Amino acid sequence: MPKGVTRRRPRTRAALLKAALETFAEHGFHATTIEQICERAGYTRGAYYSNFASKEELFLALFDEHSDRTVQRLAEAIDALTADEYTLTRLAELAARVEPDERDWYLVTTEFTLHAIRDPQAAWVLARHDERLRAEIARGLTLVLRRAGRELTVDPDRFARLLIALREGGLAQSYVEPAELPPGSLERQFLAPLLEVSTRELPGRVPGPGAGTDPDPAADPAADPGPADQSKRSGSDAVI
């Protein structure tokens, strides 16, 4: 492939993804045509098919992009915490944040999920992408809890499923009744107590004030390094 085409390809792909998300949210996944996506992005069908084989593949690319962006945002917020901010309450507050653009993504992913429930092949493919996201959540949660001096007492993958269910179920109600239940409200109210009953102090750790909700980061010399050493780690290591 010519070098000029190679350099343009990421820009073309990014423009198609942006146009697809906007068009899916506006018209629906099934109602949207490839022509509409191309028109909004300013590219031809040839450019589309050089990047994506189908609308399903395009959606899955959007899914991975959204997952990576969400993980990165949360990782950066957690890495900015000071040592005394590593509490279950503070972690729950960060996890409860909902970006303004989340509504469009929620509309798109909900419709595709319904499509996958009806289509076994689509369900199988979507489940693989869900599995990748859960693995990131479980891994990050384990690391962050260790910094807070705690560990899960339940299966991390199952707990990740519960977090996703709380998030998606809460948003469904929030977007129907935004004044009654602003986005993130359920996480802010219930996630910290849920973490409290689903975790325990690390063995050998001296409990700090608040018995898990406000741990002493210096109490366990074997724990993960605190914020002073965070520059040595990738931000993705600090995601819930």
C-alpha positions in Angstrom: 0.0 0.0 0.0 1.4 3.5 -0.8 2.7 5.4 2.1 0.3 8.3 1.6 -2.6 5.9 1.9 -1.1 4.3 5.0 -0.8 7.7 6.7 -4.4 8.6 5.8 -5.9 5.3 6.9 -6.1 6.1 10.7 -7.8 9.4 9.9 -10.3 7.7 7.6 -11.0 5.0 10.2 -11.5 7.6 13.0 -13.8 9.7 10.9 -15.9 6.6 10.0 -16.1 5.6 13.6 -17.2 9.1 14.7 -19.8 9.3 11.9 -21.1 5.8 12.7 -21.6 6.5 16.4 -23.5 9.7 15.6 -25.6 8.1 12.9 -26.4 4.9 14.9 -27.5 7.1 17.9 -29.6 9.3 15.7 -31.3 6.6 13.5 -30.6 3.3 15.2 -28.2 0.5 14.3 -30.5 -1.4 11.9 -32.0 1.7 10.3 -28.6 3.3 9.5 -27.2 2.6 6.1 -23.5 2.4 5.1 -24.3 5.3 2.7 -25.4 7.5 5.5 -22.2 6.8 7.5 -20.1 7.5 4.5 -21.9 10.7 3.7 -21.5 12.0 7.3 -17.9 11.0 7.4 -17.2 12.5 3.9 -15.8 9.3 2.4 -16.9 6.8 -0.3 -18.1 3.2 0.1 -14.7 2.1 -1.1 -13.1 3.8 1.9 -15.6 2.2 4.2 -15.0 -1.3 2.9 -11.3 -0.9 3.1 -11.7 -0.5 6.8 -14.8 -2.5 7.8 -16.4 -5.6 6.3 -19.9 -4.9 7.8 -21.9 -2.7 10.2 -21.4 -5.4 12.8 -17.6 -5.1 12.5 -17.9 -1.3 12.7 -19.9 -1.6 15.9 -17.4 -3.9 17.5 -14.6 -1.4 16.7 -16.7 1.2 18.4 -17.2 -1.1 21.4 -13.4 -1.6 21.8 -12.7 2.1 21.3 -15.3 3.1 23.9 -14.0 0.4 26.3 -10.4 1.6 26.0 -11.3 5.2 26.4 -13.4 4.5 29.5 -10.6 2.4 31.0 -8.1 5.2 30.3 -10.2 7.9 31.8 -10.7 6.0 35.0 -7.1 5.0 35.2 -5.9 8.6 34.9 -8.4 9.7 37.6 -7.3 7.0 40.0 -3.6 7.7 39.4 -4.2 11.3 40.4 -5.4 10.2 43.9 -3.2 11.0 46.9 -2.3 8.2 49.3 -5.1 9.1 51.8 -7.7 9.2 49.0 -7.5 5.5 48.4 -10.8 4.7 50.1 -13.7 2.6 48.9 -15.9 5.7 49.0 -13.5 7.7 46.8 -13.1 4.9 44.4 -16.8 4.5 44.1 -17.2 8.2 43.3 -14.7 7.9 40.5 -16.4 4.8 39.1 -19.8 6.6 39.2 -18.7 9.4 36.8 -20.7 9.4 33.6 -19.4 11.5 30.7 -21.9 13.7 28.8 -21.4 11.7 25.6 -22.3 8.4 27.2 -26.0 8.7 26.3 -25.2 8.2 22.5 -23.1 5.2 23.2 -25.8 3.7 25.6 -28.4 4.0 22.8 -26.1 2.2 20.3 -24.8 -0.6 22.5 -28.3 -1.3 23.9 -29.7 -1.8 20.4 -26.8 -4.0 19.4 -27.2 -6.1 22.6 -30.8 -6.7 21.7 -29.7 -7.7 18.2 -27.2 -10.1 19.7 -29.8 -11.7 21.9 -31.8 -12.6 18.8 -28.7 -13.7 16.7 -26.5 -16.5 18.2 -23.5 -15.6 16.0 -23.7 -11.9 17.0 -24.1 -13.0 20.6 -20.9 -15.1 20.4 -18.9 -12.3 19.0 -20.2 -9.7 21.4 -19.5 -12.0 24.3 -15.8 -12.2 23.3 -15.5 -8.4 23.4 -17.4 -8.3 26.7 -15.0 -10.8 28.1 -12.0 -8.7 27.2 -13.6 -5.7 28.9 -14.4 -7.7 32.1 -10.9 -9.0 32.2 -9.6 -5.4 32.2 -12.1 -4.4 34.9 -11.2 -7.4 37.1 -7.5 -6.9 36.7 -7.7 -3.2 37.5 -10.0 -3.6 40.4 -7.7 -6.2 42.0 -4.8 -3.8 41.7 -6.7 -0.7 43.0 -8.1 -2.6 45.9 -4.6 -3.8 46.9 -3.5 -0.1 47.0 -6.4 0.5 49.4 -5.3 -2.5 51.5 -8.1 -4.8 50.5 -8.8 -7.9 48.3 -12.0 -9.3 46.8 -13.6 -12.3 48.5 -15.6 -13.2 45.4 -14.7 -14.2 41.9 -13.3 -11.0 40.1 -15.0 -11.8 36.8 -18.4 -12.3 38.5 -17.9 -9.0 40.4 -17.0 -7.3 37.1 -20.3 -8.6 35.7 -22.1 -7.1 38.7 -20.4 -3.7 38.2 -21.4 -3.7 34.5 -25.0 -4.6 35.4 -25.2 -1.8 38.0 -23.8 0.7 35.5 -26.0 -0.3 32.6 -29.2 -0.9 34.6 -28.7 2.5 36.4 -28.2 4.3 33.1 -31.3 2.8 31.6 -33.4 4.3 34.5 -31.4 7.6 34.5 -32.0 8.3 30.8 -35.7 7.7 31.3 -36.0 9.7 34.5 -32.9 12.0 34.5 -34.4 14.4 37.1 -35.4 11.6 39.5 -32.2 9.6 39.1 -29.2 11.5 37.6 -26.6 9.3 35.9 -24.2 7.6 38.3 -26.6 8.0 41.3 -26.9 4.3 42.1 -23.1 3.7 42.0 -22.5 6.7 44.3 -25.1 5.3 46.8 -24.4 1.6 46.7 -21.0 0.8 45.2 -18.9 1.6 48.3 -21.1 -0.6 50.6 -21.0 -3.3 47.9 -17.2 -3.2 47.9 -17.1 -3.2 51.7 -19.1 -6.5 51.9 -17.3 -8.1 48.9 -13.7 -7.4 50.1 -11.6 -7.9 53.2 -8.4 -6.4 54.7 -5.3 -7.9 53.2 -3.8 -10.5 55.5 -1.4 -9.1 58.0 -2.5 -5.5 57.4 -3.2 -3.2 60.3 -6.7 -1.7 59.7 -6.6 2.0 59.3 -9.3 4.5 60.3 -12.7 3.6 58.8 -12.1 -0.2 58.7 -11.6 -0.5 55.0 -13.3 2.7 53.8 -10.3 4.8 54.8 -7.2 2.6 55.0 -3.7 3.6 56.0 -1.6 3.2 52.8 1.6 2.8 54.9 0.3 0.0 57.0 1.3 -2.8 54.6 4.9 -2.5 53.3 4.2 -5.3 50.8 1.3 -3.4 49.2 1.5 -1.9 45.7 3.5 1.4 45.6 1.6 4.5 46.4 1.0 7.6 44.2 4.7 8.6 44.6 5.7 5.7 42.5 2.8 5.8 40.0 4.9 7.5 37.4 6.7 4.2 37.0 3.5 2.3 36.0 1.2 2.5 33.1 -2.1 4.4 33.9 -4.0 1.3 32.7 -2.7 -0.5 35.8 -5.0 1.7 38.0 -8.4 1.1 36.5 -11.4 -0.3 38.2 
